[in-house]
Amino acid sequence: MHDLVIRGGTVIDGSGEPARTADVAVADGRIVAVGGKLGPARRDVDADGLLVTPGFVDIHTHYDGQATWDPYLTPSSWHGVSTVVFGNCGVGFAPVRPGTTDYLINLMEGVEDIPGTVLAEGVPFTWESFPQYMDALAAMPRAVDVGAQVPHAALRFYVMGERGADHAQTPSEAEMQRMADLLEESLCAGALGFTTSRTAKHRARDGRLTPSLSAREPELFALARAMHRAGRGVLEVNSDFGPGEFEALRAAAEIARRPLSCLLVQVRNEPDLWRRTLDQIRAARADGLEANAQVGCRPIGVLMGLDTTVNPFAAHPVWAELRKLPAAERCRLLASDAALRQRLLAPASEGTPSIFAAELTNAYPLTGGAALDYEPDPSRSVAAQAAARGIDARALALDLMLADGGDGLLLHPFENYCGGNLDVVREMLTDDATVLGVADGGAHVGVICDASAPTYLLTHWARDRTRGPRLPLEFLVRKHTRDTAMAYGMADRGLLAPGLKADINVIDFERLRVCAPHVVYDLPAGGKRLMQKAEGYRHVFVSGVETLRDDRHTGALPGRLVRSG
């Protein structure tokens, strides 16, 4: 007898093949059969009229700290995600010497916008080596599977000390060999990859550039040789892709003989750079190198509200006074005190900007309507709406944020949206050299909330898009299940087929939607973050155990640490 049979659902199995009506049978945490009218089970789930898909595999998160205190890894687990990979962008919390955790916290706070007070209280730091960190992860039950990667910054700082925090410092031959030895040890212990950051956007909270920014070829190649010796792991890179950059990374991947995975977004100051980088990735693939680009499915956008980290008035001196107040009191005063409102709307003193640098020509109301719009028409910008109504754009922005009891949010899409639509994102998504991987779950907690990407991927691109062509569900499911799993060598998941792991979503596609993001204060030390839930997940199973039912956690914690090899 089977442990579980999901009966009569519309099965989209992750292969990209057409949907079909079938049963899915599970025993001992594995799928044992997919077909018509399977035998009896200890539990039946009626999936008539529902989608049945593999669990989503999110390969780009920053749950390095949260995974040590939150067994549910929200918000990802609310969006059908059954496996997450963290340690991306060269930042993380191991290896670390006792008494030196402040720098890694400072770096993570600056690069990924996770408050240092939250990390200082939440992360126990009961480890020193990376294998010990993985053992700590393995000892904690959770709702989803997790995989960890070795971050370049932590490795460099561990071996070189304070010199390692300075990207301009060059390690000695002995230090490079020590880093390589530790990386090889970590990969052999099960780390899924090695990650590095080579972008000037990444700075520690104190302003220092990320330690790996300008690591030279000898350092990169020493680490690549360690990956080759281990015979495991992905080389993951976040880079500005300046002249000669991809060539150096390709050379490192060729030495390592391991897959290369590069983050790819469209940036405003060079909107066609992503295409040139993708051409380089395609050329490397044509020459036999396993390489891909990690892309997103919606614009990367800052959320601006009265209780978020930034908003249009963040630099105004009046806001400095308001920021000290509790959120509810701040909202009450702005809604009722006309004099205060006028002071905030008045230009600031000379030399002090009165408006968020993005301006309001590229800010859009996200909440307050019937549905969230992550592909807004430029005619709907705050500035355009204000001009059409003959009012001050700043006053309209304030009113929009005061809506819904002060929970109103504006979206400022700063990447992947240069054309004022998602045509570029569609081009990225449909390229064979790309995988899903820019959701950043666990990071940028006060400004961005894109961990809902799996739900948005299905709803927007297969059902709701009106400003351009949609995409087939079968393609979208494969893109975020089998493709992402295989990008990290996790061949046991991402596909509904006999013998594979029973990570399964049962989805009411007609009801499926991304809920409005909102601010919650649920992090250690009372820290705040943006949270975004979903509706429409009838059941989520991880290793055959139900973790989510009707969009609520069941309390079951079957998730485990995924180790390479």
NUKOLPA-932602 format. One record per residue: x, y, z of N, C-alpha, C in turn. Coordinates in steps of 0.2 Angstrom, whole numbers, plus 2048, in hexadecimal, padded with zeros to 3 digits. Atoms other than C-alpha are relative to their C-alpha. Example, Ala and Ser with C-alpha at 12.3 -4.5 7.8 and 13.67 -1.06 7.14 Angstrom:
residues 2
8047FA80083E7EA8278048068007FC7FA7FF8447FB8247FC805803
***
This chain:
residues 565
8047FA8008008008008048068007FC7F98008068127FC7FF8048068027FC7FB80881E8097FC8067FE8047FA80280082C7FF7FF7FF7F88028008077F782D7EE7FD8077FF8047FA8027F383E7E77FD7FF7F98048038067E583A7DB7FD8057FC8047FD8057DE8417CB8028077FF7FD7F98017E98517CB8028017F97FD7FE8077EF85A7BB8088008027F98017FE8018547BD8058047FB7FB7FD80480F8607B68067FE8047FB8047FD81E8557BA8078038017FA7FD80082C8617B88057FF7FA7FC80180683385A7A87FF8047FA8027FB80682A86779D7FC7FC7FB80580480481F8597957F98038028067FE7FF80D85D7937FC7FE8078048027FA80185D7A37FC7FA7FE8058068017F784D7A57FD7FE8078038027FA7EB8467B18027F98027FC8067FE7F38397BC7FF8008087FF8017F97F58327CE8078008017F98017FE8058347D78007FD8078008047FA8098277E48078018047FA7FF7FC8168297F28017FB8067FF8047FB81E81D7FE8078018037F97FF7FD82D81F80A8038067FE7FD7FA80282F8318058028017F87FE80080883182D7F27FA7FF7FC80580180582682D7E38017F97FE80080780382281B7DE7FD7FF7FA80480180681681D7D07FD8077FE8047FA80280E82B7C57FC7FD7FA8048038068008257BA7F88008028078007FF7ED8217BA7FE7FB8058038057FB7E38197C88057FC8037FB8047FC7F18147D37FD7FD8068038047FA7EE8087E27FE8038068027FD7F97E880B7F48068038037FB7FC7FC7F18168007FD8018078027FF7F97F181A8127FD8078008037FA8007EC82C80D7FF8027F88017FE8077E48327FD7FF8088008017F98017E48447F77FD8017FA8047FF8067D78497EB8038077FC7FD7FA8037E08557DE7FC8017FA8047FF8067D28557D17FF8087FF8017F98027D28677C98068048037FA7FC7FE7E386B7D18067FE7FD7F98028037F586B7CB8047FC8057FB8047FB80285F7D28068017FC7F97FE8028148657D08057FD8047FA8017FB8258617D78008068057FE7FA7FB82A86C7E68058047FC7FB7FC80383387B7E08078008037F98007FD84687C7E28038077FF7FE7F980084C88D7E68088008017F98007FF85F88E7E38048068027FD7FA7FE8628A07E87FC8038068027FD7FA85E8A47FA8058028047FB7FE7FA8668AC8097FE7FE8078038027F985F8A28178067FD8047FA8027FC87189F81E7FF8018078017FF7F886C8A682F7F97FE8028078027FF8598A482E7FF7F88018018077FF85B89182C8027FD8067FE8027F986389083D7FB8028058057FF7FB8538978467F97FF7FD80780180384489583A7FF7FA7FD80080680383F8848377FB8007F98057FF80583288A82A8038047FA7FC7FC80683E89581F7FA8047FC8047FC8048308A181B8038067FE80680280382B8A88108007FA7FB80080580583189B8047FC7FA8018048067FF82888C80C7F98027FE8077FF8028188958087FE8007F980180080781B8957F68027FA7FC7FF80680381D8837F28077FE7FF7F98018018308837F48017FA8057FF8067FC8368727FB8087FF8017F98007FF8498757F98038077FF7FD7F98018538857FB8087FF8017F98008008668887F88028078027FE7F97FD86F8968028088008007F87FF80088189C8048028047F97FF7FD80687F8A67F48048078007FD7F98018888B67EE8078018057FA7FF7FC8988B27F97FF8028078017FE7F98908B680A7FD7FA8038038067FC88C8AA8188038008077FD8007F98918A58298047FA8027FB8067FE89E8978288048007FA7FD8017F98AC89582A8018068047FF7FA7FC8AE8A18388037FE8077FC8017FA8BA8A28477FC8038068037FD7FA8B38A58588028078027FE7F97FF8B28B785C8008057FA7FF7FC8068B28BD84A7F98007FC80780180489F8BB8467FE8077FE8027FA80189D8CE8468018027F97FE7FE8078A58D18357FB7FC7FB80580480489A8C382D7F98038008067FC7FF88B8CB8347FF8067FD8007F98048908DC82E8007FF7F98008018078938D581D7F97FE7FD8078028028828CC81C7FB8068008057FB8008798DB8228018057FB7FF7FB8058818E68157FE7FD7F98018038078808DA8067F87FE7FF80780380186F8D280A7FB8038048057FC7FC8668DF8157FC7FC8058038047FA8638D38248038048067FE7FC7FA8648DD8348057FD8047FB8037FC8748DA83E7FE7FE8078038027FA86A8DA84E7FD7F98008038068018608CC8478047FA8007FC80680186E8C18428047FF8067FC8017FA8788C48527FC7FD8058048047FB86A8BE85C7FD7F97FD8038068038638B18508057FA7FE7FC8058028728A884A8057FD8067FD8027FA87A89D8578087FF8007F980080188B89B8508047FA8047FE8057FC88E88A8588067FC7FC7FC80480489A88584A8068047FE7FA7FC8038AB88A8438017FE7F97FF8028078AE8808337FA8007FC8068018048A287F8257FD7F98008048077FF89F86C8277FC8008078048007FA89A8708397FA8047FF8067FC80188E87D8337FB7FC7FC8058058048868708277FE7FB8058038057FB8858648367FB8048058057FC7FC87C8728407F98007FC8068008058708748317FC7F980080380780186D8618307FD7FE8078038027F98698608437F98038018067FC7FF85A86C8417FB7FE7FB80580280584A86583A7FD8067FD8037FA80384187182E7FB7FD7FB8068028048328718228037FF7F87FE80080783D8728128077FD8007F980280184E86A80C8048067FF7FB7FA80185D87680D8077FD7FD7F980180286E8768048048068017FB7FA7FE87D8818098068007FB7FA7FF80588B8887FE8058048057FB7FD7FD89C88E8048018077FD8007FA80389D8A18038078038007F97FE8018AD8A97FD8028058067FE7FB7FB8AD8B88098017FD8077FE8037F98AC8AD8198067FC8007FA8048018B98A18128078058007FA7FB8008C58B080F8018038067FF7FD7FA8C28B881F8027FB8057FE8057FB8C48A88298087FF7FF7F98028018D58A58218058068017FC7FA8008DC8B781F7FF8058058027FC7FB8D48BF82E7FE8077FD8037F98028D18D282C8038027F97FD7FF8078DC8D281C7FB7FE7FB8058038048CF8C78157FA8047FE8067FC8018C18D48178018057FB7FE7FA8058CB8E080B8017FC7F98008038078C78DB7F98078017FC7F97FE8038D88E37F48067FC8027FB8047FE8E28D87FE8017F97FD7FF8068038EA8C97F68027FA8057FD8067FC8EC8B87FF8067FE7FE7F98038028FD8B08007FE7F97FD80080780390089F7F87FD7FC8068038047FB8FD8978097F98018028077FE7FF8ED8A080C7FB7FD7FB8058038058E689B7FB8007F98018008077FF8EB8897FE7FB7FE8068058017FA8E288A80F7F98017FE8077FF8038D28918077FE7FA7FC8028058058D38847FA7FF7F98048018067FC8D58768077F98008048078007FC8C687C8117FA7FF7FB8068008048BB87E8028007F87FD8008078028C086C7FC7FD7FC8068038047FA8BC86580E7F88028008077FF7FF8AB86E80E7FC7FD7FA8048038068A68687FC7FF7F98018008087FF8AB8568017FB7FF8068058017FA8A08588117F98027FE8077FF80289185D8067FE8077FE8027FA80289186F8027FE8007F88028008068888727F28038047FB7FC7FC80489387F7EB8058058037FC7FA7FD89F88E7ED7FE8067FC8037FA80289989F7EB8048068017FC7FA8008A18B07E77FD8067FE8037FA80389C8C27E58058047FD7FB7FC8038A58CD7D97FC8067FD8037FA8018998DC7D98018058057FF7FB7FB89C8ED7E07F98028038077FF7FD8898ED7E58017FE8078008047F988E8E27F48058038057FC7FD7FB8958EB8037FE7FE8078028027F98958E78167FD8078028047FB7FD88B8F28218048068017FC7FA7FF89A8FD8258038037FA7FE7FD80689D9008138057FD7FC7FB8038038AB8F580F7FD7FB7FA8028048058AA8EC7FE8007F88028008077FE8A78D97FE8077FD7FF7F98028008B78D08018027FC7F97FE8038068B78C67F17FF8047F98027FC8068B38D47E58068007FB7FB8008058C48D47DD8057FB8017FC8067FF8CB8C37E18037FF7F97FD8018068D88C07D48007F97FE8008078028DB8B17C98037FB8047FD8057FC8E78A87D47FC7FE8068048027FB8DB8A87E27FA7FC7FD8068038038CC8A47D78027F97FE7FE8068038D68967CF8027FB8057FF8047FB8DC88F7DF7FA7FC8038078037FD8CA88D7E57FD7FB7FB8038048058C58867D48037F98007FD8077FF8D28787D67FE7FC8068038047FA8CB8747E77F97FD7FE8068038038BA8727DE8017FA7FC7FE8058058C28677D18027F98047FE8067FB8CA85C7DF7FA7FD8038068037FC8BA85A7E87FB7FD7FB8058028058B08577D87F98018018077FE7FE8A185F7DF7FF8088008027F97FF8988707E07FF8047FA8017FB80589287E7D58048078027FD7FA7FF89C88E7D37FB8067FF8057FB80188F89C7D68038078017FD7F98008938AE7D27FB8067FF8047FA80188B8BF7D48058057FE7FB7FC8038958CB7C97FD8067FD8027FA8048948DC7C18027FF7F87FE80280789C8D37B18038067FC7FC7FB8048A88E17AC8047FC7FB7FC8038058B58DE79F8057FB8037FC8057FE8BE8CE7A17FD7FB8058038047FA8B38C87AF7FE7F97FF8028078028AA8BA7A78057FB7FE7FA8058028BA8B379F8037FD8067FC8027FA8C28B27B07FC7FA8048048057FC8B38A97B87FF7FA7FC8018068048B189D7A98077FC8017FA8047FF8C48997AB8007FC8068008037FA8C18957BD7FB7FA8008058058018B288A7B98037FA7FC7FD8058048BC8817AC8067FC8047FB8037FC8CA87E7B87FD7FB8058048047FB8BD8777C57FD7FB7FD8048058038B486D7B87FA7FF8038068007FD8A58727C17FB8057FD8047FC80389587B7BC8018088038007F97FE89588E7BC7F98037FF8077FD8008858987C18018078027FF7F97FF8848AB7BF7F98038018067FC7FF8778B77C57FF8057FA8017FC80586F8C07B77FA8058008057FB8008658D07B88018067FB7FF7FA8048628DF7AD8008068047FF7FA7FB8698EF7B57FF8067FB8027FA8048649007B08068047FD7FA7FC8038769087AD8037FC7FA7FD80480687A8FA7A07FA7FB7FE8068058018698F279B8017FA7FB7FE8058048718E778E8057FB8027FA8047FE87F8E07987FE7F88018038067FE8748D179D8007FB7F98008038078738CC78A8077FD7FF7F98028028868CC7888027FB8047FE8057FB8888C27987FD7F97FE80480680287B8B57928047FD7FA7FD8038068848B47818077FC8027FA8037FE8948B078A7FF7F98048028067FC88B8A37957FF7FA7FA80280580588489B7858067FD7FC7FA80280389589B77D8047FB8047FC8057FB89D89278C7FC7F980080380680188F88578B8017FC7FA7FE8038068928827798077FD8007F98038008A487E77D8007FB8058018067FB89E87178A8008028078007FE7F989F87B79A7F88008038068007FD8908787A57FF8078048017F97FE88A88A7A87F98028008067FD80187A8937AB7FF8078038017FA7FD8738A47B07F98008048068007FB8678A67BF7FC8077FF8047FA8028598B27BA7F98008058068007FC8498B87C37FA8007FB8068018048378B87BD7FC8078018037FA8008328CA7C28058058017FB7FB7FF83A8DB7C48037FF8087FD7FF7F98468DD7D37FE8078038037F97FF83D8EB7DC8008018088007FE7F983F8F47ED7F98028018077FE7FD82F8F57F78008068057FF7FA7FB82C9067FF7F98018038057FE7FC82090980D8018038067FF7FC7FA81E91181D8047FC8067FC8047FB8269038278057FC7FC7FA8048038338FC81A8068048017FA7FD7FF84590081A8018077FC7FF7FA80484490D80C7F98027FE8067FE8038369188058028077FD7FE7F98048359297FB8028058057FE7FB7FB83893380B8057FE8047FB8037FC8469298128058058027FA7FB7FF8539378117FD8078038037F97FE8479458178018008087FF7FF7F984B94C8287FA7FF8058068017FC83994B82E7FF7F880180180780083993882A8057FD8057FB8037FB8489368367FD8018078047FF7FA83C93C8447FB7FA80080680580082E93083E8037F98017FE80780083992183C8017FD8077FF8027F983C92184F7F97FD8038068027FD82991E8527FE7F97FE80480680281F90E8527FD8017FA8037FF80781890A8417F98028018077FE7FF80690C8477FF8088028007F97FE80A91D84F8028047FA7FE7FC8058139238407FB8017FA80680080580491E8347FB8058038057FC7FD7F89278408018077FF7FF7F98018019378408008037F98007FE80780493882E7F98007FD8078008027F193482B7FC8068038047FB7FD7EB9418378038078017FD7FA7FE7F894F83A8028037F97FF7FC8067F795B82B8078037FF7FA7FC8008059658308077FC8007FA8058018119568328017FE7F980080380780C9508218038067FB7FD7FB8048109618198088018017F98007FE8219618228047FB7FC7FD80680482595081A8008017F98017FF80781F9568098048067FE7FC7FA8028299668098077FE7FE7F980180283A9668018048008067FB8007FA84896280D8058057FF7FB7FA80185696E8108057FF7FB7FC8008068629728028067FA8027FB8057FF86E9637FF7FD7FA8038028067FD8639568077FA7FE7FB80580280585894C7FB7FA7FF8048068007FD84694C7FF7FC7FA7FD80480580384193D7F58057FA7FE7FB80680284892B7F28038017FA7FC7FF80685592B7E57FC7FD7FA80380380584A9207DA7FB8047FC8057FC80283E92E7D87F97FC7FF80780380082B92B7D57FE7FE7F980280280782C9297C28017F87FF7FE8078008329177C67FD7FD8068038037FA8279137D57F87FF7FE80780280281690A7D37FC7FE8078048037FA8089067E08007F97FF8018078018098F47E37FA7FD8048068037FC7FC8F17F07FA8058008057FB8007EB8F97F27FB7FE7FA8058028057E38F17E27FE7F98018028078007DB8E17DE8057FB8007FA8058017EB8D87D98078048007FA7FD8007FD8DB7DB8038017F97FE7FF8078058E27CB8088018007F98008018188DE7C98028027F97FE7FE8068178E37B77FC8067FE8047FA8018108F57B88028047FA7FF7FC80680E9007A98038078037FD7F97FE8199107AA7FA8058018057FB7FF80991A7A97FC8008078038007F98049147BA8058028067FC7FE7FB81391A7C37FD8068048027FB7FB8119257D28008077FD8007FA8038179347C87FB8017FB8057FF80680C9317B97F98018038067FF7FE7FD92F7C37FF8068048017FA7FD80093E7CD8008067FB8007FB8068039487BD7F98007FD8068018037F39427B67FA8038058057FE7FB7E99477C68028078027FF7F97FE7F29587C88028018077FE8007F97F99547D98087FF8017F98017FE80B9537E18017F88007FE8078008139427DE8027FE8077FE8027F981A9427F07FA7FF8048078007FC8089457F77FD7F97FE8038078038029367EC8037FA8037FC8067FD81092B7F27FE7FF8078028007F980C92F8047F97FD8018068037FF7FA92B8027FF7F97FE8008078027FD91B7F98037FC8057FD8047FB8089158077FC8008078057FF7FA7FB91B8147FA7FB7FF8068058017EE90F80C8017FA8038008077FC7E98FF8148028018077FE7FF7F97EC9068258078018017F87FF7FF7FE90B8218047FB7FD7FD8068038028FB8188018017F97FF7FF8088029028068088007FE7F98018038128FE7FC8008027F97FE7FE80781A9057ED8067FB7FE7FB8048038258FB7E18048047FC7FB7FD8048359027DA8047FB7FD7FC80580483B8F67CD8078037FE7F97FD80184E8F97CC8047FC7FB7FC8058048548EA7C27FA7FC7FC80480480484C8E07B47F98037FE8067FC8028408EE7AF8018067FC7FE7FA8048498FA7A47FB8027FB8047FF80583C8F97977F98018028077FF7FE82D8FB7A27FB7FB8008048078008278E97A08057FB8017FC8067FF82D8D77A28027FD7FA7FE8048078318D37908087FE8017F98027FF8448D27958007FA8058008067FC8408C67A37FD7FA7FD8028068048368BB7978057FE7FC7FA8028048458BB78C8057FC8047FB8037FB8508B679B7FD7F98018038077FD8438A87A18007FB7FA8008058058428A07908067FE7FD7FA80280385489E78C8027FA8047FE8067FE85B88D78E8068008057FA7FF7FC86A8937977FF8038078017FD7FA86189A7A67FC7FB8048048047FB8598937B67FD8068058037FB7FB84E89C7C38058008067FC8007FA8598A37D18028078027FE7FA7FE8588B57D67FA8038068057FE7FB84A8B57E48028028067FD7FD7FA8568B87F27FC7FF8078038017FA84B8B08008048018067FD7FF7FA8508B58118048078007FC7FA8008598C580B7FC8067FE8037FA8018568D78097F98018038078017FC8488D58167FC8068018047FA7FF8438E78177FF8047FA8017FC8068438EC8057FE7FC7FA8028048058408DD7FA7FD7FA8028038067FE8358CE7FB7FE7FC7FA8018038068378C37EC8007F88018008077FF8378B27F47F97FD7FE8078038038258B07ED8017FF7F97FF80180782D8AE7DC7FD7FA7FD80380680482789C7D97F88017FF8077FF8018158A17DC7FE8057FA8007FB8058178B17D18017FD7F97FE80380681F8A67C47FA7FD7FC80580380381089C7C17FA8047FF8067FC8008028A97C48018057FA8007FB8058098B77B98027FD7FA7FE8028078128AE7AB7FB7FB7FD8058058048058A07A87F98028008077FF8007F58A87AD7FE8088008037F97FF7F48BB7B18038057FB7FD7FB8048008C47A57FC8037FB8047FD8057F88D179A8048047FC7FC7FB8048068DC7948057FC7FB7FC80480580E8CE7897FE7F980080180880080F8BB7858017FD8077FF8047FA80D8AF7938047FA7FE7FC80680181689E7957FD7FA8038048067FE81088C7978027FE8077FF8037F980E8857A88067FB8007FC8058008188767A48088028007FA7FD80082788079F8028048067FF7FD7FA82688B7AE8027FC8067FF8057FB82587C7BA8077FD8007F98038018348747B38058058017FA7FB7FF83E8847B48018018077FF7FF7F883C8857C78007FA8048008077FC83C8727CB8067FC7FD7FA8048038478677C08068037FE7FB7FC8038518747B88058038067FC7FD7FA85687C7C98037FA8047FD8067FD85986B7D18067FE7FD7FB8038038648657C48068057FF7FB7FB80086E8767C48057FE8057FC8017FA8748707D58017F98017FE80780087685E7D17FB7FC8048058037FC8668597DB7FC7FC7FC80480480586084B7D07FB7FD8038058047FD8558447DD7F98048018067FC7FF8488527DC7FE8047FA8027FC80583F85E7D17FC7FD7FA8038038058368517C77FB7FB8048058057FD8268467CB8017FA7FC7FE80680382D8357C68027FB8057FF8057FC82F8247CE8088008037FA8007FD83E8237DA8038078027FD7F97FD8408367DD7FC8028068027FD7FA83D8407EC7F98028008077FE80182A8437F07FF8078038017F97FE82B8567F17FB8027FB8067FF80481A85A7EA7FB8068028057FB7FF80E8697E87FA7FE7FD8068018037FC8687E67FD8078008017F98007F68797E07F98017FD8067FD8037E58817DD8028067FC7FD7FB8047EB88B7CE7FB8057FF8057FA8017DB8957CC8008058067FF7FC7FA7DD89B7DE8078038017FA7FE7FE7EF89D7DE8028077FF7FF7F98007F58AE7E28068028057FC7FD7FB8038B87EA7FD8058048037FB7FB7FD8C17F98048078007FC7FA8008028D37FC8058008057FB7FF7FB8128D68057FF8048068017FC7FB8128DD8168067FF8057FB8007FC81E8E18247FE7FC8078018047FA81F8D58338068018057FA7FF7FB82A8D68438017F98038008077FE82E8C38458077FD8007F98038008418C28448038018077FC7FF7F984D8C08538018078017FF7F97FD84F8D085D7FB8047FE8067FC80283E8D68578018037F97FF7FD8078458D98457FA7FF7FC8068008058398DD8378027FE7F97FE8028078388D68267F98017FC80680080482C8D78177FF7F87FF8028078008228C78167FA8007FA8048018058188C08077FD7F980080380780080C8B18087FD7FF7F98048028068028A87FA7FA7FC8028068048007F18A07F88007FB7FA8018048067ED8917EE8047F98017FD8077FF7F98837F57FC7FC8048058047FC7ED8767FA8057FB8047FC8047FC7FB86A7FF8078007FD7F980080280E86A7FF8037FA8047FD8067FD81885A8038078007FF7F980180082A8588078027F98027FF8077FF8318478067FA7FC8028068037FF81F8418067FC8028068037FE7FA81B84A8167FD8077FF8037FA80280E8588158028068057FE7FA7FC81586981B7FC8067FF8057FA8018088758147F97FD7FE8078028027F58728137FC8078008047FA8017EA88080D8048068027FC7FA7FF7F888D80E8038018077FE7FF7F97FC8898208057FA8027FB8067FE80B87F8287FC7FB8048038057FC80686F82F8047FE8067FC8017FB81486F83B8057FA7FF7FB80580281D8608338078037FD7F97FE8018308628318047FB7FD7FD8068038368558258078027FC7FB7FE80484386081C8077FE8037F98027FE85685B81D8058047FC7FA7FD8038678628188017FC7FA7FE80380686B85E8068088007FF7F980080087D8598048027FD7F97FE8028078868577F38047F98007FC80680188E8477ED7FC7FA802
***
